Amino acid sequence: MGSPMAMHLLKAGYELSVFSRTREKASGLEAAGAGWRNSPAELAETSEVIFTMLGFPHDVESVLLGNKGVIAGAQRGSVVVDMTTSCPDLAVRLESKFKSQHVDSIDAPVSGGDIGARDGTLAIMCGGCKEGYLKTQPLLAIMGSDVQWFGPAGSGQRTKMSNQILIASTMMGTVESLLYAERAGLDLLKVIALLSRGAAGSWSLSKLGPRIAKEDWEPGFFIKHFIKDMEIALADAFRMGLKLKGLELAHEFYQEAKKRNLEEKGTQALYQVLQTMNKCL
């Protein structure tokens, strides 16, 4: 997702430097005019705003705080915007680390998947320093159609967890609904088109439903990343004294997908898990 998001900034006329742990993934950006940097620290030395988009919290720690990480090169007055879906407590720790160097830190996870990243229509949920948010809001507005600040560090991540809790159960309903329709001999694309316009309409149904009908399991959002998100939400809910039974059940189902070696596929591949389970009945 990071590549199309960065491309929007480049096309808007901003000078862009890039670093990726696998340089090949940045080849399109380099070809479009972005400058390559050899480490996160080197990139931070010449950047007013540093965006990161990674997979897991340990990646965030490594790229931002590790050897040759962003913190080693970040300049006084710059802003670090982590757009990874990560842990709220890590966002709080990052703010503390960067604040000691007079650098603002924003947690700004997104929703909208690969389609939203490509079209510049992401929902962007921000937490952290309000002044830092206001500095970066014009840039975020290039990547997303709805950008909002929710409060202190970690607030963006907790808003994203609310999003993921809702999607977890919505995806379960989506694959069950479509498997039922398929078993009934209905035209899936027609069912999806009609249901999407009614009370059952959802992003999961309208965007991922057609991929299911076409048996396209390639990731807009990896199953392995969604498992990570659910585990972050469950752990944070536990700290709040909450028991989220629906999320626990959805987590079990996603774990079943992992056991079937589908963790590198998109979340719509849950449909395959349900199909297999029902063939065994």
C-alpha positions in Angstrom: 0.0 0.0 0.0 2.9 2.4 0.7 3.9 2.6 -2.9 0.7 4.1 -4.4 0.3 6.3 -1.3 3.8 7.8 -1.9 3.1 8.1 -5.6 0.2 10.5 -4.8 2.7 12.8 -3.0 5.1 12.7 -5.9 2.4 13.5 -8.4 1.2 16.4 -6.3 4.6 18.0 -6.8 6.4 17.2 -3.6 10.1 16.3 -3.5 10.2 12.7 -2.3 12.9 10.4 -1.0 12.3 6.7 -0.4 13.7 3.8 1.4 12.5 0.2 1.4 14.1 -2.9 2.9 13.6 -4.5 -0.6 14.7 -1.8 -3.1 12.8 -3.4 -5.9 9.5 -2.5 -4.3 10.5 1.2 -4.7 11.5 0.9 -8.4 8.3 2.5 -9.7 8.7 5.5 -7.4 12.3 5.9 -8.4 11.3 5.7 -12.0 8.8 8.5 -11.4 11.4 10.8 -9.8 11.8 9.8 -6.2 15.3 9.8 -4.7 16.7 6.6 -3.1 18.2 6.7 0.3 20.3 3.9 1.8 18.8 3.8 5.3 15.9 5.3 7.3 18.4 7.5 9.1 19.8 8.9 5.8 16.2 9.5 4.6 15.3 11.3 7.8 18.4 13.6 7.6 16.9 15.4 4.5 13.2 15.1 5.2 10.7 17.5 6.9 8.1 14.7 7.1 8.8 11.0 7.3 6.1 8.5 6.6 6.3 4.8 7.4 4.0 2.0 6.2 5.0 -1.4 7.4 3.6 -4.8 8.3 4.1 -5.5 12.0 4.9 -3.6 15.2 8.4 -5.1 15.3 9.0 -3.7 11.8 8.0 -0.3 13.1 10.5 -0.5 16.0 13.3 -1.6 13.7 12.8 1.1 11.1 12.1 3.9 13.5 14.2 3.1 16.5 16.7 0.5 15.4 20.3 0.8 14.1 20.3 3.4 11.3 16.7 4.0 12.0 14.7 7.2 11.5 15.5 8.4 15.0 19.2 8.5 14.2 18.7 11.0 11.5 15.5 12.9 12.3 16.0 16.7 12.3 14.7 19.0 15.0 11.2 20.2 14.0 10.5 17.4 11.6 7.4 15.1 11.9 7.3 11.3 11.9 4.0 9.8 10.7 3.6 6.0 11.2 0.8 4.7 9.0 1.2 1.1 10.0 -1.6 -0.6 11.9 0.3 -1.2 15.2 0.0 -1.2 19.0 -1.4 1.8 20.8 1.3 1.5 23.5 4.0 1.5 20.9 2.6 4.8 19.5 2.9 6.3 23.0 6.5 5.1 23.3 7.4 6.4 19.9 6.1 9.8 20.8 8.2 9.9 24.0 11.3 8.8 22.1 11.0 11.4 19.3 9.8 14.2 21.6 13.2 14.0 23.4 14.7 15.0 20.0 12.2 17.8 19.4 10.5 15.7 16.7 6.7 15.3 16.5 5.3 11.8 16.2 1.9 10.9 14.7 0.2 7.5 14.6 -2.0 7.5 11.5 -3.2 4.0 10.4 -5.5 3.8 7.4 -8.6 1.9 6.2 -9.6 1.3 2.6 -7.1 -1.4 1.5 -5.2 -1.5 -1.8 -8.1 0.1 -3.6 -8.2 3.1 -1.3 -4.4 3.5 -1.5 -4.5 3.4 -5.3 -7.4 5.9 -5.6 -6.3 8.2 -2.8 -9.6 7.6 -0.9 -8.2 6.2 2.4 -9.7 6.9 5.7 -6.8 8.1 7.9 -7.1 8.0 11.7 -4.6 10.2 13.5 -3.4 10.4 17.1 -0.5 12.2 18.7 0.8 15.8 18.8 -2.0 18.1 17.5 0.6 20.6 16.1 2.3 17.8 14.2 -1.0 16.6 12.8 -1.8 20.1 11.5 1.5 20.3 9.8 1.0 17.0 8.0 -2.8 17.2 7.4 -2.4 18.7 3.8 -0.1 15.8 2.9 -2.4 13.2 4.4 -5.3 14.8 2.5 -3.5 13.9 -0.7 -3.5 10.2 0.3 -7.0 10.0 1.8 -10.5 11.4 1.4 -11.3 11.5 5.2 -8.5 12.5 7.6 -9.3 13.1 11.2 -7.4 13.6 14.5 -8.8 11.7 17.5 -6.6 12.7 20.4 -3.2 11.9 22.1 -0.7 9.3 21.0 -2.3 5.9 20.4 -5.8 7.4 19.6 -5.3 6.8 15.9 -4.4 3.1 16.5 -7.4 2.6 18.8 -9.7 4.1 16.2 -8.2 1.6 13.7 -8.8 -1.2 16.2 -12.5 -0.2 16.3 -12.5 -0.5 12.5 -10.8 -3.9 12.6 -13.2 -5.3 15.2 -16.1 -4.3 13.0 -14.6 -5.7 9.8 -13.6 -9.0 11.4 -17.2 -10.0 12.0 -18.4 -8.3 8.8 -16.1 -10.5 6.7 -17.5 -13.6 8.5 -21.0 -12.5 7.5 -19.9 -11.8 4.0 -18.4 -15.2 3.3 -21.3 -17.0 4.9 -23.8 -15.0 3.0 -22.1 -15.6 -0.4 -21.5 -19.3 0.2 -25.2 -19.7 1.0 -26.1 -17.9 -2.2 -23.6 -20.0 -4.2 -25.0 -23.2 -2.7 -28.5 -22.0 -3.7 -27.5 -21.7 -7.3 -27.7 -17.9 -7.4 -25.6 -15.6 -9.6 -23.1 -14.2 -7.0 -22.3 -11.0 -8.9 -26.0 -10.1 -9.2 -26.6 -11.0 -5.5 -23.6 -8.8 -4.5 -24.8 -5.9 -6.6 -28.3 -5.9 -5.1 -27.3 -6.5 -1.5 -24.7 -3.8 -1.6 -27.5 -1.3 -2.3 -29.6 -2.4 0.7 -29.3 -2.5 4.5 -26.7 -5.3 4.3 -24.3 -3.2 2.2 -20.7 -2.9 3.4 -17.2 -2.3 2.0 -16.4 -5.9 2.5 -19.3 -7.0 0.4 -19.1 -4.4 -2.4 -15.2 -4.5 -2.8 -14.3 -8.0 -1.8 -17.5 -9.8 -2.8 -16.7 -9.5 -6.6 -13.2 -10.9 -5.9 -14.8 -13.9 -4.2 -17.1 -14.4 -7.2 -14.1 -14.4 -9.6 -12.0 -16.6 -7.3 -9.4 -13.9 -6.9 -7.7 -14.5 -3.6 -4.7 -12.2 -4.1 -4.2 -9.8 -1.2 -5.5 -6.3 -0.9 -5.0 -6.9 2.8 -3.1 -10.0 4.0 -4.8 -12.5 6.3 -1.6 -12.6 8.3 -1.8 -8.8 8.9 -5.5 -9.1 9.9 -4.6 -11.8 12.5 -2.0 -9.4 13.9 -4.6 -6.6 14.1 -7.1 -8.8 15.9 -4.5 -9.9 18.4 -3.6 -6.3 19.1 -7.3 -5.4 19.6 -7.9 -8.4 21.9 -4.9 -7.6 24.0 -5.9 -3.9 24.3 -9.5 -4.9 25.1 -8.2 -7.2 27.8 -6.3 -4.3 29.4 -9.5 -2.3 29.4 -11.4 -5.2 31.1 -13.4 -6.0 28.0 -14.3 -9.4 26.6 -15.1 -9.3 22.9 -16.7 -12.7 22.1 -17.4 -11.9 18.5 -13.8 -10.9 17.8 -12.6 -14.0 19.6 -14.7 -16.2 17.3 -13.5 -14.4 14.2 -9.9 -14.8 15.4 -10.4 -18.5 15.6 -11.7 -18.6 12.0 -8.8 -16.5 10.7 -6.4 -18.8 12.5 -8.0 -21.7 10.6 -7.1 -19.9 7.4 -3.5 -19.7 8.6 -3.4 -23.4 9.3 -4.5 -23.9 5.7 -1.5 -21.9 4.5 -3.7 -18.9 3.3 -2.0 -16.3 5.5 -0.4 -14.7 2.4 -3.8 -14.4 0.6 -6.3 -11.6 1.0 -9.0 -11.7 3.7 -11.6 -12.7 1.0 -9.8 -16.1 1.0 -11.8 -16.9 4.2 -14.4 -18.0 1.7 -12.1 -21.0 0.8 -11.9 -22.0 4.4 -15.7 -22.0 4.7 -16.1 -23.9 1.5 -13.7 -26.6 2.7 -15.3 -26.9 6.1 -18.7 -27.4 4.4 -17.4 -30.1 2.0 -16.5 -32.1 5.1 -20.1 -32.1 6.4 
